[in-house]
Amino acid sequence: MNDRPQVYDANGNLRQGGGRIIAWDGENRPEEIAAGLSTVRFAYGPDGARLTKTVKTDPNDPVGRTTLYLGPDVERAPGPASAGIWTVYPHPDIRLQPSPGGHDAIVQRDHLGSLRRLTRPDGAALASSVHRAFGEKLVASGADKLDSHGSRTLVLVENSQRKVLLSRNKT
């Protein structure tokens, strides 16, 4: 792939490839993903569910930006000031963000469950996307990143380009 070697561990997990280095834990879950100067770290609870995701894009920032996952239906992402943005998913197709700066949204999916559009309750579009047959995103538009209850997508900004590094579907 782009003349870069891909390295896998004995469990079949990608350890290196596409400009990324990925460290896995004993349960085959990603612990750390590094790409250039950016790093993403994950912590998991005793039940195996993701507890936190910390993104560091600035090497001078000792802490990074941490998203806290409180079960499958509630998360707190970094936001304005120290308040953060709370997101609640009362239904797989409804996203509520009661925090200042948050956007309530209705999730619209295609027949395969891929996220196609986020709209405000009044019908105004927040974001949309078009995919190829096997999920490659062709077009994405809107100020809001397409991230829904059906899947959590880790987006790492590197060299001013958004690159999807990992997608984890919830059950």
NORFEN-V141609 format. One record per helix or strand of 3 or more residues. SS is the DSSP state (hx for helix, st for strand). FROM is the first residue (numbers start at 1). LEN is the number of residues. Records with the same first field share a line. If there is no record, write none. Layout:
# NORFEN-V141609
SS->FROM-LEN ; FROM-LEN
This chain:
# NORFEN-V141609
st->14-4 ; 20-5 ; 30-6 ; 38-7 ; 50-7 ; 65-5 ; 74-4 ; 85-7 ; 94-3 ; 105-5 ; 115-5 ; 125-7 ; 137-6 ; 151-8 ; 161-9
